[in-house]
Amino acid sequence: MKIYITRHGQTDYNKSRMMQGRSDIPLNETGIAQARARRESLGDIRFDAVYSSPLIRAVQTAEIIGNVKREDIITDERIIEANFGKYELMGYYSTGLKMMAYWSFPEIFPAPEGVETIREMVDRTSSFLRELEKKDYETVLVACHGGIIRPIRGYMENRKNGIVWRPRPQNCEVFVYESLGGRRRLVDDIR
């Protein structure tokens, strides 16, 4: 199975450098253009299944890149963006030291109270991926978010700490993984 994992296209909140979290706003014009360009760069690939976070920005991205109708997208809460608690919709650089330290170096600093922990993100995304790997698909698209891609990549790259935190995934960047018999490997990073 090949699993294509992408971050959604740009939104106005991304553009304003805000901790978007679970706020549900659509792609902006740039985000739509990014998704269309990514679809074009993938050529005539056809996905056996298209999965998405339930948030509209991910669903729109899945629809465009997956080249499917919205009703054909399988949404799953386990790949929704991280819960930023009281930091939701704050500017990246105005969240304060605890949140900035955690979001920059979660391997070292704990999550502030009310913010989803790395362990919680790893547990829910691993559950999703284990279930996905049992399906009989050859090619799958998963559209989600910049924060939650990090534990998804950690699982797919067999990281002991469960995450690939840096570099931050770009809008509509696609990580292509091969999963075969419980073994996984990164085969492409399409920027």
N, C-alpha and C positions, 0 to 999 in steps of 0.2 A: 504494500500500500504506500502511495505517496500522499503526504499530508502537506498541503500548502497553508501556511499560517500567515495572516496579514493583519496589520493594524489598520483601523479605519482611516479614511481621508480626513482632511482638515475641517475643523469647525471654527466658529467665531471664538469660542472659548480657548481653543488651542492657540489661535492667532493672538489672543490677548494674554497668553501664558498663564492660564488659570488652572487650578487643580479641578479638573472637570468631573472626575469621579463618576457617580451614577446619575448626574444631571442629564436629562434626556433631550438633547437638542440635535438638529439635523446637520448634515454636511453643509458647508458653505460652497460657493461657486468653485473655489480653488479645490476643495475636497472632492467635489463631483468630477472636476477635470483630472485630478490625480487618479481617481478610481478608473475613469475611462482610459487614461493613458496606460495604467497598469494592465487593464484588460487587453488592450491592444498589444502590449509588449509580450503577453503570454501566448499570443497567436490563437490557433484554433483548438486549444485544449478544452476538453469537456469534462466537467466534474460529475462523478457518480452521485455525490451528495454535497450540499452546501450547508454548513453550520454557521450560526452567528450568535453573538450575545443578543439579548432582547432589546438593547438600546438602539434607537433609530439610526444613529450614525454608523453602527456596525452593520445593521440590517441593510441600509442603503449601499454600503460598500460591498457587502456580500452579493446583493442583487446585481450590481454593475460588474464586479470582477468575476463573479460566478456565472454571469450571463443567464440568469434564471429569473422567473417570476417570484415576487415576494412570497406568495403562498407556498412555494416549493422550498423555502428556506426553513431549516430546522433550528429553532432557537433553543438555547440552553442557558439557564441561570448560572451554571457553574463556570461560564466563561465571561460573565459580566465584569465590568471594571472593578478595581479595588474600592472598598468603602473607606473614604477619607474622613468620615465623621464630621466634626465641626470645621475641618479645614477645607471642605468642599466649597468650590467657587472662590477660594482665596487665590491671590496672585502667588506664583511659585516662590517669590522671594519675600513674601510677607507672612508666611505661615509660622515663623518663629523658629528658634534653634532646634527644639525637639523634633519637629516634623521635618525640617530641612535635613537634619542629621540622619534621621531614620530613612527618608526617601533617597538620600544620597548613598548611604552606607548601611543597608539593613543587616549586613553580616555582622556589624559591630553594635549598632544602636537599636534599642527596642522601639516598637511602635508606641506612639503616644496613646493615652487612654482614649478609647472609642474608635481607633483606627484599626483596620483589618491587619492582622499580623502576616508575616511571610508564611508561617506554618499553616494558617487558615487558607491562604491563597494556594499554597502547594497542595494541600489536601483536596480542595475542591477541583482544581484543574487536573490533578492526577487521576481522580475518580472519572472525570470526563474522558480523558485520554485512554485510560485502560478500557473503558467501555467502547470507545471509538475503534480501538485496535482490534476488537473482537468482531467488528462488522466485516462484511464481504465486499468491500469497495477496493477499487484500484487507485482512484484519484479523488481526493477530498479537499474542499476548501473550508478553512475555519477563519472567520472574520471576528476580531475582538479588539482589544485595547492595549495601549502602550504599557500600562502597569501589569496587566495580567499575562501579557505575552512572556514576561520574564520568568515566571514559574513554569509556563508551558514549555519554554525553551529549556529550562532546567531539566524537566522530565525527558524531553526528546533527546537531550544531549547527555543524559545519565549523570548529572552533576550531584555530588554528594550533598551539597548544601541546598539542592532543589531549585536553584535559580541561575539564570544568566542575566545579570543586572545591567551590565554595561557592554557595549554602547547602547544608548536608548534607541528603541526601534523608531524609525521614521514613519510618517504617514504613508500608507499603502506599500511599505516595504514588505516583501514576501520572503518568508523562510520556508524552504522546501526540504522536507524530511522524508526519508524512506524508513518504513517500519516493516520488518520481516522476521517472523518467528521470535518476537520479543526483543529483537536487536534493532536499534535505531541509529540513524546517522544523518547529519546535515549534508544535503547534496547541492544546495544552491542558496544564495542570498541575493535576491533580486531587488535592487534599489532604484 
